[in-house]
Amino acid sequence: MYEPGEGDPGEARARRQAERIRAAVVAAYAGAPRMAERLRECGLVPEAAGGLSSACSPPAPRLLPDLSAGRSLGGEMRRDPSAGGIESLRRLPILRKDALPAAQGRALPFGGLLGAPPSTLRRIYISPGPIYDPEPRRGDYWGLAPALHAAGFRRGDIVLVTFAFHLTPAGHMMDGALDILGCVTVPGGTGNTDVQARALADLRVTGVIGTPSFVFALLERAKQLGGEPAVEVALVSGEYLTTALRRRACEEFGIRVTQAYATADVGVIAYECPAARGLHVSDRVAVEVVDPETGRPAGVGAPGEVVVSLLEPPYALLRFGTGDLAAWEEGECPCGRTAPRLAGILGRVGDAVKIRGLFVHPSEADRVVLTFPEVVRYQIAVTRPGPLDEARLFLELRPGADAAAVCAAVASAVHERLRLRMVVEAAPAGAIGEGAPRISDRRDWR
């Protein structure tokens, strides 16, 4: 294990989480004005001792859990595996990811959720939405080192990172953690498949990081180019990892593929160990899985929305609704890690769709496509005919519009604003029905 605490008994883990929640709330109340306002609105205020109490009666739930009832998190799962302090925050309304762009827009750049001056940050990223993501000046702030260590990355490994190093944080997330582990980073970024495929063999790359589809496409391309990759381990994220793809990577290339669940807002949330029996929740967050309609905790095995409280000040993301659907895994993991486990990401609650590792919001697509007066309506169709996502943008145009010119202009704007290349085609009049979804996800994950 990378950190001794990964194997702590459930009682110790619950108490440590409660202390970190307490510290995160105190820091948010003191330095993040909008989150402090949200806490006050629901009657949660820090006491002088650093605990939580209600500004009105009845008193708020105790911060520390009642560990006398039921078994600890290290043993048989309770109905709510997130127990360990998060109960005290459940009266705080969920802050939805889809609402974050507007919230930030009302108080630029971070919506009153950052408890430190922007001048103290290391980097500021721009994710689709747009959403501005802060990165403090702090070692492995994003929490990827334990995930990479669990995936088998070790000192001296040469690692090709195929996540973007511009605007969004994924590439830098990985690079910072790899540096701490003593690995060598090859900052490949996105695209340039042939160049990166050759590098796999030329540099004797032993580890690769990226979306499952692109990592596998690179391996296949390297094989087609006559190279002999030396890759041993891969960490994938940003897309659904199918059992078939994991098996093929092992059988055809001898690579152990492990996945991590991370977001640009929070960093790592959970990660797999070699046993691959669910994703262990990181100590740096408190995670709930809630019914999207009622907001109540989902039972073990029941799907619900992943709600995350980031316990890494100064960014006060408490009860942040990721929009991802997941479920809790039952039982203990043979690896010895005692953190609760998610049984994988099952889909999306909201209307944003992830294409090639990037979320595309219909409202953001509107701001790009509907600025063209020739466009009556449009639809983005997402398929996966092979290992990579394919996005086609169909445009219903006004009579007399120059279809070729409009399609070319829209394709250029989409690439510039959404950072995705799409095939843009004119659709016959009436082909896209009134009220049809802006994004049609036609991928078959079976």
Buried (B, 14 or more C-beta within 10 A) or exposed (E): EEEEBBBBEBBBBBBBBBBBBBBBBBBBBBBBBBBBEBBEEBBBBBEEEEBBBBEEEEEBBBBBBEBEEBEBBBEEBBEBBBBBBBBBBBBBEBBBBBEBBEBBEEEEBBBBBBBBEEEEBEEBBBBBBBBBBBBBEEEBBBBBBBBBBBBBBBEEBBBBBBBBBEBBBBBBBBBBBBBBBEBBBBBBBBEEBEEBBBBBBEBEBBBBBBBBBBBBBBBBBBBEEEBEBBBBBBBBBBBBBEEEBBEBBEEEBEBBBBBBBBBBBBBBBBBBBEBBBBBBBBBBBBBBBBBBEEBEBBBBEEBBBBBBBBBBBBBBBBBBBBBBBBBBBBEBBEBEBBBBBBBBBBEBBBBBBBBBBBBBBBEBBEEBBEEBEBBBBBBBBBBBEEBBBBBBBBBBBEEEBEBEEBBEBBBEBBBEBBBBEBEBEBBEEEEBEEEEBBBBBEBEEE
